[in-house]
Amino acid sequence: MGAARAESMVMRDRNAAYADLLYSSGMRRSEAAGLLLVEVPTAQITSRLFKGRVPGALSKNSPERGRIFYLGREVLATINEYVSQMRVLDEAAGLASGVYEEVPNALIVQRVSRRNGLATKVTVDDTESGETVQFNLDELD
């Protein structure tokens, strides 16, 4: 398969996952685009609906506490399909192009803290200072 075809498939799967996320959850585009991967609910085989949380920094009407959203099993499967298979190609292309080296103050996620199944804090390595720092997800811009 050619590089252009692979890139087209990656974009199609990414766009489908994003559109499904918007339509099923009722999120605003800015909320969905700003979600971190750790804020997407994790799958539990017995559930039909999965609970997630838009952090306060992204939430238009609840900046002090964020807001809850729900996703169906099929939508979560679409997102997980993109993340587990196609995102690998995106990351490889980014590494090959050197785009990640151009990111100032990059943060590498080391650990995610959850409360009642919802991500609340992340522990990251700051590539510039070399320090390990913990952030409340509501405080990230």
Salt bridges, closest charged atoms under 4 A:
ASP13 OD1 - ARG12 NH2 3.14
GLU31 OE2 - ARG28 NH1 3.10
GLU31 OE1 - ARG67 NH2 2.58
GLU91 OE2 - ARG87 NH1 3.67
ASP138 OD2 - ARG53 NH2 2.54
